[in-house]
Amino acid sequence: MRKFCCVLLALLPMSAYAYPIDVTKKIEGVSLDYTASDVDDDISSIQLNNYGTIDAQCSVVFTNGPESPRRRNVSVPAGKSTNTTVKFTRSIIKMRIALECAPK
């Protein structure tokens, strides 16, 4: 019985659920990188890293199925990073993020 419980506990992390995240980007004139992640079953996040010497102005649109899209406008200073999150009322099945960035 003890061995069965140990095996069951070892398999527990494999049952964690992460939803897929699709990012479409339109980055013009800035050296920017992103990392999208799931925070919770109804919260999504994207981290924007500006590696260039020019400040960037970005618009991020989070879309989760039938709910209305959530838009976040963020400014990313040169050489810095910023994190943007969004919370939906329903559990996220598939997250679509549209990222548009241009020089400030």
Biopython code that builds the backbone (N, CA, C, O; Angstrom):
import numpy as np
from Bio.PDB.StructureBuilder import StructureBuilder

atoms = [
    (1, "MET", "N", (0.828, -1.194, 0.000)),
    (1, "MET", "CA", (0.000, 0.000, 0.000)),
    (1, "MET", "C", (0.869, 1.253, 0.000)),
    (1, "MET", "O", (0.551, 2.239, -0.664)),
    (2, "ARG", "N", (1.955, 1.206, 0.743)),
    (2, "ARG", "CA", (2.841, 2.346, 0.837)),
    (2, "ARG", "C", (3.472, 2.664, -0.527)),
    (2, "ARG", "O", (3.605, 3.827, -0.908)),
    (3, "LYS", "N", (3.858, 1.599, -1.256)),
    (3, "LYS", "CA", (4.453, 1.786, -2.583)),
    (3, "LYS", "C", (3.423, 2.386, -3.546)),
    (3, "LYS", "O", (3.758, 3.243, -4.363)),
    (4, "PHE", "N", (2.191, 1.941, -3.448)),
    (4, "PHE", "CA", (1.124, 2.464, -4.303)),
    (4, "PHE", "C", (0.918, 3.959, -4.063)),
    (4, "PHE", "O", (0.746, 4.721, -5.014)),
    (5, "CYS", "N", (0.934, 4.379, -2.808)),
    (5, "CYS", "CA", (0.777, 5.805, -2.478)),
    (5, "CYS", "C", (1.952, 6.624, -2.992)),
    (5, "CYS", "O", (1.761, 7.744, -3.467)),
    (6, "CYS", "N", (3.160, 6.086, -2.906)),
    (6, "CYS", "CA", (4.345, 6.796, -3.402)),
    (6, "CYS", "C", (4.282, 6.976, -4.911)),
    (6, "CYS", "O", (4.626, 8.041, -5.425)),
    (7, "VAL", "N", (3.849, 5.952, -5.618)),
    (7, "VAL", "CA", (3.717, 6.044, -7.079)),
    (7, "VAL", "C", (2.637, 7.047, -7.442)),
    (7, "VAL", "O", (2.812, 7.832, -8.374)),
    (8, "LEU", "N", (1.544, 7.035, -6.734)),
    (8, "LEU", "CA", (0.456, 7.975, -6.988)),
    (8, "LEU", "C", (0.898, 9.411, -6.761)),
    (8, "LEU", "O", (0.564, 10.288, -7.558)),
    (9, "LEU", "N", (1.638, 9.671, -5.699)),
    (9, "LEU", "CA", (2.148, 11.012, -5.432)),
    (9, "LEU", "C", (3.192, 11.430, -6.452)),
    (9, "LEU", "O", (3.287, 12.613, -6.778)),
    (10, "ALA", "N", (3.974, 10.498, -6.961)),
    (10, "ALA", "CA", (4.977, 10.819, -7.976)),
    (10, "ALA", "C", (4.328, 11.206, -9.299)),
    (10, "ALA", "O", (4.889, 12.008, -10.047)),
    (11, "LEU", "N", (3.172, 10.658, -9.597)),
    (11, "LEU", "CA", (2.464, 10.965, -10.844)),
    (11, "LEU", "C", (1.613, 12.222, -10.758)),
    (11, "LEU", "O", (1.117, 12.695, -11.780)),
    (12, "LEU", "N", (1.434, 12.765, -9.580)),
    (12, "LEU", "CA", (0.585, 13.931, -9.386)),
    (12, "LEU", "C", (1.005, 15.146, -10.208)),
    (12, "LEU", "O", (0.128, 15.781, -10.794)),
    (13, "PRO", "N", (2.291, 15.516, -10.292)),
    (13, "PRO", "CA", (2.660, 16.676, -11.113)),
    (13, "PRO", "C", (2.360, 16.488, -12.599)),
    (13, "PRO", "O", (2.186, 17.474, -13.316)),
    (14, "MET", "N", (2.297, 15.273, -13.064)),
    (14, "MET", "CA", (2.002, 15.021, -14.474)),
    (14, "MET", "C", (0.550, 15.339, -14.817)),
    (14, "MET", "O", (0.205, 15.490, -15.989)),
    (15, "SER", "N", (-0.294, 15.439, -13.802)),
    (15, "SER", "CA", (-1.697, 15.713, -14.053)),
    (15, "SER", "C", (-2.004, 17.204, -14.112)),
    (15, "SER", "O", (-3.156, 17.581, -14.322)),
    (16, "ALA", "N", (-0.999, 18.060, -13.932)),
    (16, "ALA", "CA", (-1.210, 19.511, -13.997)),
    (16, "ALA", "C", (-1.638, 19.904, -15.401)),
    (16, "ALA", "O", (-1.092, 19.397, -16.381)),
    (17, "TYR", "N", (-2.591, 20.788, -15.506)),
    (17, "TYR", "CA", (-3.159, 21.176, -16.789)),
    (17, "TYR", "C", (-2.675, 22.562, -17.172)),
    (17, "TYR", "O", (-2.792, 23.506, -16.390)),
    (18, "ALA", "N", (-2.136, 22.682, -18.362)),
    (18, "ALA", "CA", (-1.728, 23.980, -18.890)),
    (18, "ALA", "C", (-2.405, 24.155, -20.242)),
    (18, "ALA", "O", (-2.373, 23.251, -21.078)),
    (19, "TYR", "N", (-3.007, 25.296, -20.454)),
    (19, "TYR", "CA", (-3.688, 25.546, -21.714)),
    (19, "TYR", "C", (-2.698, 26.058, -22.764)),
    (19, "TYR", "O", (-1.681, 26.657, -22.415)),
    (20, "PRO", "N", (-2.988, 25.827, -24.042)),
    (20, "PRO", "CA", (-2.081, 26.316, -25.092)),
    (20, "PRO", "C", (-2.198, 27.826, -25.268)),
    (20, "PRO", "O", (-3.273, 28.402, -25.099)),
    (21, "ILE", "N", (-1.075, 28.457, -25.612)),
    (21, "ILE", "CA", (-1.033, 29.903, -25.810)),
    (21, "ILE", "C", (-0.474, 30.174, -27.202)),
    (21, "ILE", "O", (0.644, 29.762, -27.514)),
    (22, "ASP", "N", (-1.246, 30.866, -28.042)),
    (22, "ASP", "CA", (-0.800, 31.265, -29.377)),
    (22, "ASP", "C", (-0.544, 32.767, -29.370)),
    (22, "ASP", "O", (-1.405, 33.547, -28.962)),
    (23, "VAL", "N", (0.639, 33.171, -29.821)),
    (23, "VAL", "CA", (1.003, 34.585, -29.863)),
    (23, "VAL", "C", (1.266, 34.971, -31.312)),
    (23, "VAL", "O", (2.093, 34.364, -31.991)),
    (24, "THR", "N", (0.542, 35.999, -31.778)),
    (24, "THR", "CA", (0.835, 36.594, -33.081)),
    (24, "THR", "C", (1.452, 37.954, -32.808)),
    (24, "THR", "O", (0.923, 38.745, -32.026)),
    (25, "LYS", "N", (2.576, 38.216, -33.460)),
    (25, "LYS", "CA", (3.300, 39.444, -33.152)),
    (25, "LYS", "C", (3.500, 40.293, -34.390)),
    (25, "LYS", "O", (3.653, 39.792, -35.504)),
    (26, "LYS", "N", (3.493, 41.585, -34.158)),
    (26, "LYS", "CA", (3.782, 42.576, -35.180)),
    (26, "LYS", "C", (4.691, 43.608, -34.503)),
    (26, "LYS", "O", (4.227, 44.570, -33.891)),
    (27, "ILE", "N", (5.990, 43.375, -34.632)),
    (27, "ILE", "CA", (6.985, 44.208, -33.958)),
    (27, "ILE", "C", (7.763, 44.958, -35.024)),
    (27, "ILE", "O", (8.410, 44.349, -35.875)),
    (28, "GLU", "N", (7.699, 46.282, -34.974)),
    (28, "GLU", "CA", (8.348, 47.110, -35.986)),
    (28, "GLU", "C", (9.288, 48.114, -35.334)),
    (28, "GLU", "O", (8.860, 48.930, -34.519)),
    (29, "GLY", "N", (10.564, 48.055, -35.690)),
    (29, "GLY", "CA", (11.508, 49.081, -35.275)),
    (29, "GLY", "C", (12.044, 48.987, -33.862)),
    (29, "GLY", "O", (12.770, 49.881, -33.428)),
    (30, "VAL", "N", (11.711, 47.929, -33.123)),
    (30, "VAL", "CA", (12.226, 47.762, -31.768)),
    (30, "VAL", "C", (12.758, 46.344, -31.603)),
    (30, "VAL", "O", (12.323, 45.420, -32.291)),
    (31, "SER", "N", (13.691, 46.188, -30.696)),
    (31, "SER", "CA", (14.260, 44.870, -30.397)),
    (31, "SER", "C", (13.566, 44.341, -29.154)),
    (31, "SER", "O", (13.988, 44.617, -28.032)),
    (32, "LEU", "N", (12.494, 43.574, -29.362)),
    (32, "LEU", "CA", (11.628, 43.147, -28.263)),
    (32, "LEU", "C", (11.461, 41.637, -28.292)),
    (32, "LEU", "O", (11.398, 41.033, -29.362)),
    (33, "ASP", "N", (11.391, 41.035, -27.124)),
    (33, "ASP", "CA", (11.165, 39.604, -26.972)),
    (33, "ASP", "C", (10.029, 39.421, -25.972)),
    (33, "ASP", "O", (9.780, 40.301, -25.148)),
    (34, "TYR", "N", (9.345, 38.294, -26.037)),
    (34, "TYR", "CA", (8.227, 38.048, -25.129)),
    (34, "TYR", "C", (8.291, 36.635, -24.574)),
    (34, "TYR", "O", (8.904, 35.744, -25.162)),
    (35, "THR", "N", (7.639, 36.449, -23.419)),
    (35, "THR", "CA", (7.454, 35.138, -22.809)),
    (35, "THR", "C", (6.027, 35.080, -22.289)),
    (35, "THR", "O", (5.672, 35.796, -21.352)),
    (36, "ALA", "N", (5.207, 34.225, -22.899)),
    (36, "ALA", "CA", (3.815, 34.076, -22.475)),
    (36, "ALA", "C", (3.709, 32.893, -21.521)),
    (36, "ALA", "O", (4.378, 31.877, -21.710)),
    (37, "SER", "N", (2.872, 33.024, -20.498)),
    (37, "SER", "CA", (2.716, 31.947, -19.528)),
    (37, "SER", "C", (1.307, 31.932, -18.961)),
    (37, "SER", "O", (0.582, 32.924, -19.029)),
    (38, "ASP", "N", (0.930, 30.784, -18.400)),
    (38, "ASP", "CA", (-0.354, 30.658, -17.711)),
    (38, "ASP", "C", (-0.101, 30.761, -16.215)),
    (38, "ASP", "O", (0.743, 30.052, -15.666)),
    (39, "VAL", "N", (-0.829, 31.640, -15.571)),
    (39, "VAL", "CA", (-0.670, 31.848, -14.137)),
    (39, "VAL", "C", (-1.635, 30.960, -13.366)),
    (39, "VAL", "O", (-1.262, 30.334, -12.374)),
    (40, "ASP", "N", (-2.869, 30.911, -13.827)),
    (40, "ASP", "CA", (-3.918, 30.100, -13.210)),
    (40, "ASP", "C", (-4.858, 29.657, -14.319)),
    (40, "ASP", "O", (-4.621, 29.971, -15.485)),
    (41, "ASP", "N", (-5.912, 28.938, -13.980)),
    (41, "ASP", "CA", (-6.812, 28.462, -15.027)),
    (41, "ASP", "C", (-7.638, 29.589, -15.653)),
    (41, "ASP", "O", (-8.240, 29.384, -16.707)),
    (42, "ASP", "N", (-7.682, 30.774, -15.031)),
    (42, "ASP", "CA", (-8.408, 31.903, -15.607)),
    (42, "ASP", "C", (-7.543, 33.172, -15.707)),
    (42, "ASP", "O", (-8.072, 34.253, -15.966)),
    (43, "ILE", "N", (-6.232, 33.053, -15.507)),
    (43, "ILE", "CA", (-5.310, 34.191, -15.574)),
    (43, "ILE", "C", (-4.172, 33.862, -16.529)),
    (43, "ILE", "O", (-3.569, 32.791, -16.451)),
    (44, "SER", "N", (-3.886, 34.795, -17.431)),
    (44, "SER", "CA", (-2.779, 34.634, -18.378)),
    (44, "SER", "C", (-1.844, 35.834, -18.245)),
    (44, "SER", "O", (-2.245, 36.903, -17.785)),
    (45, "SER", "N", (-0.582, 35.637, -18.658)),
    (45, "SER", "CA", (0.425, 36.673, -18.499)),
    (45, "SER", "C", (1.383, 36.662, -19.678)),
    (45, "SER", "O", (1.610, 35.624, -20.300)),
    (46, "ILE", "N", (1.945, 37.837, -19.978)),
    (46, "ILE", "CA", (3.000, 37.947, -20.978)),
    (46, "ILE", "C", (4.042, 38.925, -20.445)),
    (46, "ILE", "O", (3.710, 40.005, -19.955)),
    (47, "GLN", "N", (5.309, 38.525, -20.551)),
    (47, "GLN", "CA", (6.413, 39.376, -20.133)),
    (47, "GLN", "C", (7.096, 39.900, -21.386)),
    (47, "GLN", "O", (7.458, 39.128, -22.273)),
    (48, "LEU", "N", (7.269, 41.214, -21.456)),
    (48, "LEU", "CA", (7.901, 41.857, -22.601)),
    (48, "LEU", "C", (9.272, 42.369, -22.186)),
    (48, "LEU", "O", (9.399, 43.084, -21.192)),
    (49, "ASN", "N", (10.300, 42.002, -22.952)),
    (49, "ASN", "CA", (11.679, 42.414, -22.685)),
    (49, "ASN", "C", (12.158, 43.265, -23.845)),
    (49, "ASN", "O", (12.141, 42.817, -24.991)),
    (50, "ASN", "N", (12.584, 44.487, -23.561)),
    (50, "ASN", "CA", (13.101, 45.390, -24.587)),
    (50, "ASN", "C", (14.630, 45.377, -24.509)),
    (50, "ASN", "O", (15.219, 45.874, -23.550)),
    (51, "TYR", "N", (15.263, 44.798, -25.539)),
    (51, "TYR", "CA", (16.721, 44.703, -25.569)),
    (51, "TYR", "C", (17.364, 45.845, -26.348)),
    (51, "TYR", "O", (18.590, 45.932, -26.411)),
    (52, "GLY", "N", (16.573, 46.702, -26.929)),
    (52, "GLY", "CA", (17.094, 47.788, -27.750)),
    (52, "GLY", "C", (17.408, 49.042, -26.963)),
    (52, "GLY", "O", (17.391, 49.053, -25.732)),
    (53, "THR", "N", (17.697, 50.111, -27.718)),
    (53, "THR", "CA", (18.023, 51.411, -27.115)),
    (53, "THR", "C", (16.884, 52.404, -27.273)),
    (53, "THR", "O", (17.022, 53.570, -26.902)),
    (54, "ILE", "N", (15.763, 51.956, -27.819)),
    (54, "ILE", "CA", (14.595, 52.812, -28.062)),
    (54, "ILE", "C", (13.433, 52.296, -27.219)),
    (54, "ILE", "O", (13.202, 51.089, -27.159)),
    (55, "ASP", "N", (12.698, 53.202, -26.566)),
    (55, "ASP", "CA", (11.500, 52.815, -25.824)),
    (55, "ASP", "C", (10.444, 52.285, -26.791)),
    (55, "ASP", "O", (10.355, 52.732, -27.934)),
    (56, "ALA", "N", (9.651, 51.331, -26.320)),
    (56, "ALA", "CA", (8.616, 50.723, -27.153)),
    (56, "ALA", "C", (7.237, 50.963, -26.553)),
    (56, "ALA", "O", (7.066, 50.956, -25.333)),
    (57, "GLN", "N", (6.265, 51.172, -27.418)),
    (57, "GLN", "CA", (4.858, 51.282, -27.030)),
    (57, "GLN", "C", (4.151, 50.059, -27.595)),
    (57, "GLN", "O", (4.162, 49.840, -28.806)),
    (58, "CYS", "N", (3.534, 49.259, -26.723)),
    (58, "CYS", "CA", (2.940, 47.994, -27.155)),
    (58, "CYS", "C", (1.457, 47.934, -26.813)),
    (58, "CYS", "O", (0.996, 48.494, -25.818)),
    (59, "SER", "N", (0.734, 47.237, -27.670)),
    (59, "SER", "CA", (-0.673, 46.941, -27.447)),
    (59, "SER", "C", (-0.805, 45.418, -27.431)),
    (59, "SER", "O", (-0.397, 44.738, -28.371)),
    (60, "VAL", "N", (-1.383, 44.895, -26.344)),
    (60, "VAL", "CA", (-1.535, 43.455, -26.183)),
    (60, "VAL", "C", (-3.018, 43.150, -26.068)),
    (60, "VAL", "O", (-3.709, 43.709, -25.216)),
    (61, "VAL", "N", (-3.514, 42.253, -26.934)),
    (61, "VAL", "CA", (-4.922, 41.859, -26.903)),
    (61, "VAL", "C", (-4.995, 40.385, -26.528)),
    (61, "VAL", "O", (-4.478, 39.530, -27.247)),
    (62, "PHE", "N", (-5.643, 40.088, -25.393)),
    (62, "PHE", "CA", (-5.831, 38.724, -24.913)),
    (62, "PHE", "C", (-7.226, 38.270, -25.331)),
    (62, "PHE", "O", (-8.205, 38.968, -25.068)),
    (63, "THR", "N", (-7.329, 37.114, -25.977)),
    (63, "THR", "CA", (-8.618, 36.590, -26.417)),
    (63, "THR", "C", (-8.794, 35.175, -25.886)),
    (63, "THR", "O", (-7.922, 34.321, -26.042)),
    (64, "ASN", "N", (-9.944, 34.946, -25.253)),
    (64, "ASN", "CA", (-10.273, 33.627, -24.712)),
    (64, "ASN", "C", (-11.678, 33.246, -25.158)),
    (64, "ASN", "O", (-12.647, 33.480, -24.437)),
    (65, "GLY", "N", (-11.788, 32.670, -26.325)),
    (65, "GLY", "CA", (-13.061, 32.133, -26.795)),
    (65, "GLY", "C", (-14.191, 33.132, -26.834)),
    (65, "GLY", "O", (-14.051, 34.198, -27.434)),
    (66, "PRO", "N", (-15.336, 32.806, -26.194)),
    (66, "PRO", "CA", (-16.534, 33.638, -26.327)),
    (66, "PRO", "C", (-16.496, 34.944, -25.530)),
    (66, "PRO", "O", (-17.316, 35.829, -25.773)),
    (67, "GLU", "N", (-15.572, 35.080, -24.597)),
    (67, "GLU", "CA", (-15.506, 36.317, -23.824)),
    (67, "GLU", "C", (-14.941, 37.450, -24.671)),
    (67, "GLU", "O", (-14.232, 37.213, -25.649)),
    (68, "SER", "N", (-15.258, 38.666, -24.291)),
    (68, "SER", "CA", (-14.751, 39.807, -25.043)),
    (68, "SER", "C", (-13.242, 39.929, -24.844)),
    (68, "SER", "O", (-12.741, 39.679, -23.748)),
    (69, "PRO", "N", (-12.514, 40.312, -25.899)),
    (69, "PRO", "CA", (-11.058, 40.443, -25.786)),
    (69, "PRO", "C", (-10.679, 41.547, -24.800)),
    (69, "PRO", "O", (-11.380, 42.550, -24.668)),
    (70, "ARG", "N", (-9.569, 41.342, -24.119)),
    (70, "ARG", "CA", (-9.059, 42.327, -23.164)),
    (70, "ARG", "C", (-7.812, 42.972, -23.770)),
    (70, "ARG", "O", (-6.882, 42.269, -24.166)),
    (71, "ARG", "N", (-7.786, 44.309, -23.846)),
    (71, "ARG", "CA", (-6.658, 45.043, -24.419)),
    (71, "ARG", "C", (-5.874, 45.726, -23.309)),
    (71, "ARG", "O", (-6.443, 46.345, -22.409)),
    (72, "ARG", "N", (-4.548, 45.599, -23.396)),
    (72, "ARG", "CA", (-3.649, 46.276, -22.469)),
    (72, "ARG", "C", (-2.637, 47.071, -23.286)),
    (72, "ARG", "O", (-2.014, 46.524, -24.196)),
    (73, "ASN", "N", (-2.467, 48.351, -22.976)),
    (73, "ASN", "CA", (-1.462, 49.191, -23.614)),
    (73, "ASN", "C", (-0.335, 49.407, -22.615)),
    (73, "ASN", "O", (-0.559, 49.907, -21.513)),
    (74, "VAL", "N", (0.874, 49.030, -23.006)),
    (74, "VAL", "CA", (2.013, 49.133, -22.103)),
    (74, "VAL", "C", (3.178, 49.818, -22.794)),
    (74, "VAL", "O", (3.340, 49.736, -24.012)),
    (75, "SER", "N", (3.973, 50.486, -22.001)),
    (75, "SER", "CA", (5.200, 51.108, -22.477)),
    (75, "SER", "C", (6.367, 50.321, -21.885)),
    (75, "SER", "O", (6.408, 50.063, -20.683)),
    (76, "VAL", "N", (7.320, 49.943, -22.749)),
    (76, "VAL", "CA", (8.479, 49.173, -22.302)),
    (76, "VAL", "C", (9.720, 50.030, -22.517)),
    (76, "VAL", "O", (10.145, 50.214, -23.657)),
    (77, "PRO", "N", (10.313, 50.561, -21.445)),
    (77, "PRO", "CA", (11.524, 51.386, -21.596)),
    (77, "PRO", "C", (12.688, 50.565, -22.157)),
    (77, "PRO", "O", (12.724, 49.342, -22.024)),
    (78, "ALA", "N", (13.622, 51.254, -22.777)),
    (78, "ALA", "CA", (14.797, 50.598, -23.360)),
    (78, "ALA", "C", (15.600, 49.889, -22.279)),
    (78, "ALA", "O", (15.896, 50.463, -21.231)),
    (79, "GLY", "N", (15.948, 48.632, -22.548)),
    (79, "GLY", "CA", (16.744, 47.860, -21.611)),
    (79, "GLY", "C", (15.981, 47.323, -20.416)),
    (79, "GLY", "O", (16.596, 46.763, -19.509)),
    (80, "LYS", "N", (14.673, 47.472, -20.380)),
    (80, "LYS", "CA", (13.852, 47.035, -19.240)),
    (80, "LYS", "C", (12.861, 45.964, -19.690)),
    (80, "LYS", "O", (12.782, 45.623, -20.870)),
    (81, "SER", "N", (12.113, 45.446, -18.728)),
    (81, "SER", "CA", (11.057, 44.485, -19.026)),
    (81, "SER", "C", (9.810, 44.852, -18.233)),
    (81, "SER", "O", (9.880, 45.535, -17.211)),
    (82, "THR", "N", (8.676, 44.386, -18.724)),
    (82, "THR", "CA", (7.405, 44.625, -18.039)),
    (82, "THR", "C", (6.539, 43.383, -18.159)),
    (82, "THR", "O", (6.693, 42.592, -19.090)),
    (83, "ASN", "N", (5.636, 43.221, -17.218)),
    (83, "ASN", "CA", (4.760, 42.065, -17.178)),
    (83, "ASN", "C", (3.314, 42.546, -17.237)),
    (83, "ASN", "O", (2.937, 43.484, -16.534)),
    (84, "THR", "N", (2.507, 41.900, -18.080)),
    (84, "THR", "CA", (1.098, 42.262, -18.228)),
    (84, "THR", "C", (0.248, 41.018, -18.018)),
    (84, "THR", "O", (0.515, 39.974, -18.614)),
    (85, "THR", "N", (-0.773, 41.124, -17.174)),
    (85, "THR", "CA", (-1.640, 39.988, -16.901)),
    (85, "THR", "C", (-3.089, 40.354, -17.184)),
    (85, "THR", "O", (-3.452, 41.527, -17.267)),
    (86, "VAL", "N", (-3.901, 39.322, -17.329)),
    (86, "VAL", "CA", (-5.334, 39.518, -17.526)),
    (86, "VAL", "C", (-6.077, 38.377, -16.839)),
    (86, "VAL", "O", (-5.616, 37.235, -16.836)),
    (87, "LYS", "N", (-7.237, 38.700, -16.253)),
    (87, "LYS", "CA", (-8.070, 37.695, -15.593)),
    (87, "LYS", "C", (-9.409, 37.633, -16.308)),
    (87, "LYS", "O", (-10.044, 38.658, -16.553)),
    (88, "PHE", "N", (-9.830, 36.420, -16.638)),
    (88, "PHE", "CA", (-11.118, 36.194, -17.275)),
    (88, "PHE", "C", (-12.098, 35.628, -16.263)),
    (88, "PHE", "O", (-11.695, 35.169, -15.194)),
    (89, "THR", "N", (-13.382, 35.657, -16.593)),
    (89, "THR", "CA", (-14.394, 35.130, -15.682)),
    (89, "THR", "C", (-14.551, 33.622, -15.806)),
    (89, "THR", "O", (-15.014, 32.968, -14.871)),
    (90, "ARG", "N", (-14.168, 33.062, -16.955)),
    (90, "ARG", "CA", (-14.254, 31.615, -17.182)),
    (90, "ARG", "C", (-12.856, 31.014, -17.249)),
    (90, "ARG", "O", (-11.869, 31.733, -17.411)),
    (91, "SER", "N", (-12.781, 29.710, -17.125)),
    (91, "SER", "CA", (-11.498, 29.023, -17.278)),
    (91, "SER", "C", (-11.034, 29.142, -18.728)),
    (91, "SER", "O", (-11.837, 29.076, -19.659)),
    (92, "ILE", "N", (-9.748, 29.314, -18.900)),
    (92, "ILE", "CA", (-9.175, 29.462, -20.233)),
    (92, "ILE", "C", (-8.957, 28.082, -20.835)),
    (92, "ILE", "O", (-8.373, 27.204, -20.200)),
    (93, "ILE", "N", (-9.429, 27.896, -22.063)),
    (93, "ILE", "CA", (-9.210, 26.649, -22.788)),
    (93, "ILE", "C", (-8.038, 26.826, -23.743)),
    (93, "ILE", "O", (-7.149, 25.978, -23.815)),
    (94, "LYS", "N", (-8.046, 27.935, -24.475)),
    (94, "LYS", "CA", (-6.953, 28.272, -25.386)),
    (94, "LYS", "C", (-6.812, 29.790, -25.399)),
    (94, "LYS", "O", (-7.786, 30.507, -25.630)),
    (95, "MET", "N", (-5.592, 30.278, -25.149)),
    (95, "MET", "CA", (-5.343, 31.710, -25.101)),
    (95, "MET", "C", (-4.717, 32.162, -26.411)),
    (95, "MET", "O", (-3.763, 31.561, -26.903)),
    (96, "ARG", "N", (-5.276, 33.240, -26.968)),
    (96, "ARG", "CA", (-4.709, 33.871, -28.158)),
    (96, "ARG", "C", (-4.281, 35.281, -27.779)),
    (96, "ARG", "O", (-5.076, 36.065, -27.261)),
    (97, "ILE", "N", (-3.014, 35.598, -28.044)),
    (97, "ILE", "CA", (-2.482, 36.904, -27.701)),
    (97, "ILE", "C", (-1.988, 37.576, -28.988)),
    (97, "ILE", "O", (-1.189, 37.007, -29.732)),
    (98, "ALA", "N", (-2.475, 38.793, -29.236)),
    (98, "ALA", "CA", (-2.011, 39.595, -30.373)),
    (98, "ALA", "C", (-1.141, 40.712, -29.816)),
    (98, "ALA", "O", (-1.596, 41.529, -29.016)),
    (99, "LEU", "N", (0.114, 40.737, -30.248)),
    (99, "LEU", "CA", (1.101, 41.688, -29.741)),
    (99, "LEU", "C", (1.535, 42.613, -30.863)),
    (99, "LEU", "O", (2.029, 42.158, -31.894)),
    (100, "GLU", "N", (1.350, 43.922, -30.661)),
    (100, "GLU", "CA", (1.795, 44.924, -31.631)),
    (100, "GLU", "C", (2.675, 45.935, -30.907)),
    (100, "GLU", "O", (2.264, 46.532, -29.912)),
    (101, "CYS", "N", (3.892, 46.120, -31.418)),
    (101, "CYS", "CA", (4.836, 47.048, -30.790)),
    (101, "CYS", "C", (5.472, 47.950, -31.839)),
    (101, "CYS", "O", (5.726, 47.531, -32.968)),
    (102, "ALA", "N", (5.725, 49.189, -31.450)),
    (102, "ALA", "CA", (6.370, 50.164, -32.321)),
    (102, "ALA", "C", (7.209, 51.088, -31.432)),
    (102, "ALA", "O", (7.005, 51.138, -30.219)),
    (103, "PRO", "N", (8.159, 51.823, -32.042)),
    (103, "PRO", "CA", (8.953, 52.768, -31.255)),
    (103, "PRO", "C", (8.064, 53.866, -30.664)),
    (103, "PRO", "O", (7.066, 54.259, -31.268)),
    (104, "LYS", "N", (8.425, 54.343, -29.514)),
    (104, "LYS", "CA", (7.641, 55.377, -28.838)),
    (104, "LYS", "C", (7.982, 56.741, -29.386)),
    (104, "LYS", "O", (7.423, 57.743, -28.940)),
]
sb = StructureBuilder()
sb.init_structure("model")
sb.init_model(0)
sb.init_chain("A")
sb.init_seg("    ")
for serial, (resi, resn, name, xyz) in enumerate(atoms, 1):
    if name == "N":
        sb.init_residue(resn, " ", resi, " ")
    sb.init_atom(name, np.array(xyz, "f"), 0.0, 1.0, " ", f" {name:<3s}", serial, name[0])
structure = sb.get_structure()
